[in-house]
Amino acid sequence: MLSLSLYGKLSTEPFLIVAAMIISRHPSSRLSNSFFRGTITFLSIMALFCINLESARASDLYILSVQASTYLQDRATVHLDNQAGSDVGGWSITLCHDPSSVALDEIFFGSSLQNLPAPPDFHDVAFFSSGFTITCIIDNSGNVSLVPASNHLLYVIDYNYLGFNNYSDIEFCPTSTTGPGLDSYIESGGQAYDPITIDAFIFNAVLDPGVIYEIERTIGTYDEQTGEGSVVVEPLIFPALYGLDSVTGFSMALSHDPDVLQIDSIIAWDEIADLNGGAGPDLMLVELMSDGWTVDVTFGPTGMESVDFPGGIYPLRATYSTQPGAIPLGNCVGSWLRFTNSFGVPNAVDYFPGCCTNACHYDDLVILIPTTASFQRGDCNGDTARNLADAIFLLGVLFTGGGPAYCQDACDNNDDGSIDISDAIYLLTFLFANGAAPPEPNQLCGSDPTSDGLGCASNTCP
């Protein structure tokens, strides 16, 4: 399960910064490697960030991703998504590459750093043979930060290809106490958070992966009271350097965290659903498992019928539901979806004539956002009115097997987080003895302002 894990709390007491090393924004700025510089950086980080093990804001979610979508260039970009978090005041980012395939050339500030009112108060790069660690503090006083947004461009990184092995993963390094670099983290509000990280790869025209599978970041929701929710994902297949011509079918295998999600259904989608006059593909084999799913699709009855696709396609629609007991209620939750070859079905596209092409892939995650159902407190039977019938309905639920109450929150008339006879008494007193009105949402539909274990699966509110 990918959730928000505690790295520690940062304390930035006033101190004197002797030197701040800033990457030049000018294209002629070149990088140099120095053990001394790396040592100074490490000591500087320890001086700047005094780590204490205190609770962080559990609802904050931060995503660091490296992207490389222009195939004929040896360039990658680093992005921050803090739309489900808070203002970001700094970070430490470690990226690695394959030193036998590419060499690090230059690093430039992205637009989010270029557009700051002033350069960061502290910025340093420490290099090692297969990558680098960047440490940044935007403003020592905390007055300047990156506000929540889905796509802060932090850095642009240029590489040089070496020899004929023109492929390299660009990844946030799995560091250790003996490994190079420092663990990546995000600083917000004086606290440090482990980000969810998303890797990428770069290649040039000499190497053509043929086809690429991609999971785009997808937003789902869950009920803040019960943890029940869902998310719909549409995987993307798109060509790398050549088109998707003469395609006869494809196969796909995608894994998920069974502690957070369960797969409910897979259906043909978009151009694939329109095949054969709208009947869909001739053969579509689907296997749903606790930790993933596989699909094997053949377009026509002989396996030789081919289709030309001018660009990328969204061939499938996958619907997931949440595992309520695993969701930390009230928090934004991120959970990985990963293409895998461990299920016995390849991620590949079939062609005619010829055979098949295994796909390179971009993995990503779903983000689950808590929502609270809208209801009117007191409308226990869901008929859009509050009257004696609601009290009678509630008493039937409690004592004579009536119901069910599809919106328990609406029946919790005194808002004490439980449903019992006191709720019926409260409503009757309000209706007939000039008692206090039920707590909000009262006159109009709305969400429950208090957190409890009750939910609202169905109601008459919009």
C-alpha positions in Angstrom: 0.0 0.0 0.0 1.3 3.4 -0.9 0.3 5.8 1.8 1.8 8.9 3.4 4.8 7.8 5.4 6.6 9.9 8.0 10.1 11.0 7.4 10.2 13.4 10.2 9.7 17.0 11.2 12.0 19.7 10.0 13.1 22.5 12.3 14.7 25.5 10.6 16.1 27.6 13.4 17.8 30.9 12.4 21.4 30.4 11.3 24.0 31.9 9.0 24.3 30.4 5.6 27.9 30.8 4.7 27.5 29.9 1.0 24.6 29.0 -1.2 25.4 27.2 -4.5 22.8 27.9 -7.1 22.6 26.3 -10.6 22.9 28.9 -13.2 19.9 29.4 -15.5 22.2 30.2 -18.4 22.6 27.3 -20.9 26.4 27.5 -20.6 26.4 26.4 -17.0 28.2 23.0 -16.8 28.2 20.5 -14.0 31.3 19.3 -12.1 31.7 16.4 -9.7 33.4 16.8 -6.4 33.6 14.6 -3.3 34.3 17.7 -1.3 31.2 19.4 -2.6 29.1 16.3 -1.9 30.4 16.2 1.7 29.7 19.9 2.2 26.2 19.4 0.8 25.5 16.6 3.2 26.7 18.6 6.2 24.7 21.6 5.0 21.5 19.5 4.9 22.1 18.3 8.4 22.5 21.9 9.5 19.4 23.1 7.7 17.1 20.2 8.6 17.2 19.0 12.1 15.0 15.9 12.0 12.6 15.1 14.8 10.2 12.1 14.8 6.9 14.0 15.1 3.6 13.3 13.4 3.2 14.9 9.9 0.0 16.0 8.4 -1.5 12.7 7.4 -3.7 14.1 4.6 -0.8 15.6 2.5 0.2 13.8 -0.7 3.2 14.7 -2.8 4.2 13.2 -6.1 7.6 13.6 -7.8 7.9 12.4 -11.4 10.5 12.3 -14.1 9.2 12.6 -17.6 10.8 12.0 -21.0 8.2 12.1 -23.7 10.2 13.5 -26.6 11.8 10.4 -28.1 14.5 12.0 -30.3 16.0 14.1 -27.5 18.2 13.1 -24.6 16.3 15.2 -22.1 14.3 14.5 -19.0 12.2 16.8 -16.8 11.4 16.7 -13.0 7.8 17.6 -11.9 6.1 18.1 -8.5 2.4 17.4 -8.0 1.2 18.8 -4.6 -2.4 19.5 -5.5 -3.4 17.1 -2.7 -0.9 18.6 -0.3 0.2 22.0 0.9 2.7 24.7 0.1 6.1 23.3 -0.6 9.2 25.1 0.8 12.0 22.8 -0.3 13.1 19.3 -1.2 15.8 16.8 -1.6 15.7 14.8 -4.9 18.0 12.0 -6.0 18.0 10.7 -9.6 20.0 7.9 -11.1 20.8 6.9 -14.7 22.8 4.1 -16.4 26.4 5.4 -16.6 27.2 2.9 -19.3 24.5 4.3 -21.6 24.3 8.0 -20.9 26.3 10.8 -19.3 24.8 13.6 -17.3 25.4 16.9 -19.2 23.5 19.9 -17.8 20.7 20.7 -15.3 18.6 23.8 -15.6 15.9 25.4 -13.5 12.4 24.6 -14.6 9.7 27.3 -15.0 8.5 26.9 -11.4 12.0 27.9 -10.1 12.6 30.5 -12.8 9.4 32.3 -11.9 10.2 32.7 -8.2 10.6 36.3 -7.1 14.2 35.5 -6.2 16.6 32.5 -6.5 16.2 29.9 -3.8 18.1 30.8 -0.5 19.9 27.4 -0.6 20.4 25.2 -3.7 23.1 22.6 -4.2 23.8 19.6 -6.4 25.9 16.7 -5.1 27.1 14.3 -7.8 28.0 10.6 -7.9 28.9 8.3 -10.7 25.3 7.3 -11.6 23.4 10.4 -10.7 23.0 13.3 -8.4 21.1 14.7 -5.3 19.6 18.2 -5.5 18.8 20.0 -2.2 16.7 23.1 -2.2 15.3 25.6 0.3 13.2 28.2 -1.5 13.0 30.8 1.3 14.6 30.5 4.8 11.8 32.7 6.2 9.1 30.5 4.8 7.4 33.4 3.0 7.9 32.1 -0.5 6.8 28.6 -1.5 5.2 26.6 -4.3 1.5 26.6 -3.9 -0.6 23.4 -4.5 -0.7 22.6 -8.2 -0.7 19.5 -10.4 2.4 20.2 -12.4 5.3 22.2 -11.0 8.2 22.0 -13.5 11.3 21.9 -11.2 14.2 20.9 -13.4 15.2 20.2 -17.0 18.1 17.7 -17.3 20.2 17.0 -20.4 22.1 13.7 -21.0 24.6 12.6 -23.7 24.2 9.1 -25.1 27.3 6.9 -25.1 28.1 4.3 -27.8 25.3 2.3 -29.3 23.5 1.3 -26.1 21.1 4.3 -26.3 18.6 3.5 -23.5 18.6 4.4 -19.8 16.1 4.3 -17.0 15.9 7.7 -15.2 14.8 6.8 -11.7 14.5 8.1 -8.2 17.2 6.0 -6.6 16.5 3.3 -4.1 19.1 4.7 -1.7 20.4 3.2 1.5 22.9 4.2 4.2 25.7 2.7 2.1 24.3 3.8 -1.3 24.8 7.0 -3.3 22.7 10.1 -2.7 20.1 11.0 -0.2 16.5 9.8 0.0 14.1 12.1 -1.8 11.7 14.1 0.4 9.4 17.1 0.3 9.4 19.9 2.9 6.1 21.5 3.7 5.0 23.5 6.7 8.3 22.6 8.6 7.7 18.9 8.1 9.3 16.4 5.6 7.2 13.9 3.6 8.2 10.9 1.6 6.9 11.5 -1.9 5.4 9.0 -4.2 8.0 8.8 -7.1 7.5 8.0 -10.7 10.4 7.0 -13.0 10.8 7.2 -16.7 13.3 6.2 -19.5 15.1 7.9 -22.4 16.2 6.6 -25.7 17.1 7.9 -29.2 16.3 7.1 -32.8 18.7 4.2 -33.0 16.6 2.2 -30.5 12.9 2.0 -31.2 10.8 0.3 -28.5 8.0 0.1 -31.1 5.0 0.6 -28.8 4.5 2.1 -25.3 1.9 1.3 -22.7 1.0 4.0 -20.2 -1.2 4.5 -17.2 -2.2 8.1 -16.9 -2.7 9.5 -13.4 -6.3 9.0 -12.5 -8.5 10.5 -9.7 -11.0 8.5 -7.9 -13.1 9.1 -4.8 -14.2 7.3 -1.7 -16.8 8.0 1.0 -15.0 9.7 3.9 -17.3 7.9 6.4 -17.1 4.3 5.1 -14.0 4.1 2.9 -16.1 2.8 0.0 -15.2 4.2 -3.3 -14.2 3.5 -6.9 -11.9 4.7 -9.7 -12.0 4.1 -13.5 -8.7 3.6 -15.4 -8.2 3.6 -19.1 -4.7 2.4 -20.1 -3.2 4.0 -23.2 -1.3 2.3 -26.0 0.6 4.6 -28.3 3.4 4.2 -30.9 7.0 5.2 -30.2 8.6 6.0 -33.5 6.4 4.0 -35.8 2.7 3.8 -36.2 0.2 1.2 -34.9 -0.4 -0.3 -38.4 -1.5 -3.8 -39.2 -2.4 -4.6 -35.6 -4.2 -7.9 -35.1 -4.5 -7.8 -31.3 -2.7 -7.1 -28.0 -2.2 -8.4 -24.5 -1.9 -6.5 -21.3 -1.2 -7.3 -17.6 -1.6 -4.7 -14.9 -1.0 -5.1 -11.1 -2.4 -3.2 -8.2 -2.1 -3.2 -4.4 -4.7 -5.6 -3.1 -4.7 -3.9 0.3 -6.1 -0.8 -1.3 -8.0 -1.8 -4.5 -9.9 -4.7 -6.0 -10.6 -5.0 -9.8 -14.3 -5.3 -10.6 -14.5 -5.3 -14.4 -12.6 -5.0 -17.6 -14.4 -4.0 -20.8 -13.3 -3.2 -24.4 -13.3 0.6 -24.9 -13.0 3.3 -27.6 -11.9 2.0 -31.0 -11.6 -1.6 -29.7 -15.3 -1.6 -28.6 -16.2 -0.3 -32.1 -14.6 -3.3 -34.0 -16.7 -5.7 -36.0 -19.6 -3.3 -36.4 -19.7 -2.4 -32.7 -19.6 -6.0 -31.5 -16.0 -5.6 -30.2 -13.1 -7.9 -30.8 -13.7 -11.5 -31.8 -11.8 -12.9 -28.8 -11.2 -11.2 -25.5 -9.8 -13.3 -22.6 -10.0 -11.6 -19.2 -8.6 -12.9 -15.9 -9.3 -10.9 -12.7 -7.0 -11.6 -9.8 -6.7 -10.2 -6.3 -3.6 -8.3 -7.2 -4.1 -7.5 -10.9 -5.6 -8.5 -14.2 -4.7 -9.8 -17.6 -6.3 -9.4 -21.0 -5.6 -11.1 -24.3 -7.4 -9.6 -27.3 -7.6 -10.9 -30.9 -9.5 -8.6 -33.3 -10.7 -11.2 -35.9 -11.7 -14.9 -36.1 -8.5 -16.0 -37.8 -6.0 -13.8 -36.0 -4.9 -12.3 -39.2 -7.5 -9.5 -39.5 -5.6 -6.3 -38.9 -6.5 -2.7 -38.1 -4.5 0.5 -38.6 -4.6 3.0 -35.8 -3.5 6.6 -36.7 -2.3 7.4 -33.1 -2.7 6.3 -29.5 -5.7 4.2 -28.4 -7.5 3.6 -25.1 -8.4 0.0 -25.7 -9.8 -1.0 -22.3 -11.7 0.5 -19.3 -10.9 -1.0 -15.9 -13.2 -0.3 -12.9 -11.7 -0.7 -9.4 -13.4 -0.4 -6.0 -11.6 0.3 -2.7 -10.9 -2.0 0.2 -12.7 0.1 2.8 -10.8 -1.3 5.8 -7.4 -0.3 4.3 -8.3 3.4 3.6 -7.2 5.9 6.2 -10.4 7.8 6.4 -10.2 11.5 5.5 -6.8 11.2 3.8 -5.8 11.5 0.2 -4.4 8.1 -0.8 -2.1 7.2 -3.7 -1.8 3.6 -4.9 0.4 2.2 -7.8 -0.8 0.6 -10.9 2.1 -1.3 -12.6 2.4 -3.2 -15.9 4.0 -6.5 -15.1 5.2 -9.7 -16.8 4.8 -11.8 -13.7 1.2 -12.9 -14.5 2.2 -15.1 -17.5 0.7 -12.7 -20.1 3.1 -10.3 -21.9 2.5 -6.6 -22.4 2.7 -6.8 -26.2 1.0 -5.8 -29.5 0.5 -8.4 -32.3 1.0 -7.5 -36.0 0.3 -9.2 -39.3 2.4 -10.2 -41.1 5.0 -10.9 -38.4 4.7 -11.5 -34.8 4.6 -9.1 -31.9 6.3 -6.2 -30.2 6.8 -6.1 -26.4 5.9 -2.7 -25.0 7.9 -0.4 -22.9 5.7 1.2 -20.3 5.1 4.1 -18.0 3.5 3.2 -14.7 1.6 5.6 -12.6 -0.9 5.7 -9.8 -4.5 6.4 -8.8 -5.3 9.1 -6.3 -8.3 8.5 -4.0 -9.9 11.7 -2.7 -12.3 11.6 0.3 -15.9 12.8 -0.3 -18.9 13.1 2.0 -22.3 12.3 0.7 -24.9 15.1 0.7 -28.0 14.5 2.9 -30.5 16.3 5.0 -30.4 15.4 8.7 -33.8 14.1 9.9 -34.9 12.7 6.5 -34.4 9.2 7.7 -36.7 7.5 5.2 -35.4 9.5 2.3 -38.7 10.9 1.1 -37.3 14.6 1.0 -39.4 15.6 4.0 -38.9 15.6 7.8 -42.0 14.6 9.7 -43.5 11.9 11.9 -42.9 9.2 9.3 -39.1 9.6 9.7 -39.3 8.9 13.5 -41.6 5.9 12.9 -39.2 4.6 10.2 -36.2 5.0 12.6 -38.0 3.1 15.4 -38.8 0.4 12.9 -35.2 0.1 12.0 -34.2 -0.1 15.6 -36.8 -2.5 17.1 -38.9 -4.3 14.5 -36.6 -5.2 11.6 -37.6 -2.3 9.4 -35.5 -0.5 6.9 -32.8 -0.6 5.9 -31.7 2.9 6.5 -29.7 3.7 3.4 -28.4 7.0 4.7 -27.4 6.5 8.4 -26.2 10.0 8.7 -29.7 11.4 8.0 -31.0 9.2 10.8 -28.4 10.5 13.3 -30.7 13.3 14.4 -28.5 14.5 17.3 -25.2 13.9 15.4 -23.6 11.9 18.2 -22.1 9.4 15.7 -24.6 6.5 16.4 -28.2 5.6 15.7 -30.3 4.7 18.8 -33.6 5.7 20.4 -32.2 9.1 21.4 -32.3 10.1 17.8 -36.0 9.3 17.5 -36.7 11.2 20.7 -34.7 14.2 19.4 -36.6 14.4 16.2 -40.0 14.0 17.9 -39.1 16.8 20.4 -38.1 19.0 17.5 -41.3 18.3 15.6 -43.8 18.5 18.4 -42.3 20.1 21.6 -40.3 23.1 20.2 -37.0 21.2 20.7 -33.7 22.1 19.1 -33.4 21.7 15.4 -31.2 18.8 14.2 -27.5 19.8 13.6 -26.3 20.7 10.2 -27.0 19.9 7.4 -30.5 20.9 8.5 -32.6 23.1 6.2 -30.6 22.3 3.1 -28.7 19.3 1.8 -25.0 19.2 2.7 -22.2 17.1 4.0 -21.6 15.9 7.5 -19.4 18.4 9.4 -18.4 15.8 12.0 -16.4 12.7 11.4 -17.9 9.4 12.6 -18.4 5.8 11.4 -21.8 6.5 9.8 -22.2 6.7 6.0 -24.8 7.7 3.4 -24.9 5.2 0.6 -28.1 6.5 -0.9 -30.3 9.6 -0.4 -32.6 12.0 -2.2 -30.1 14.9 -2.2 -28.3 15.9 -5.4 
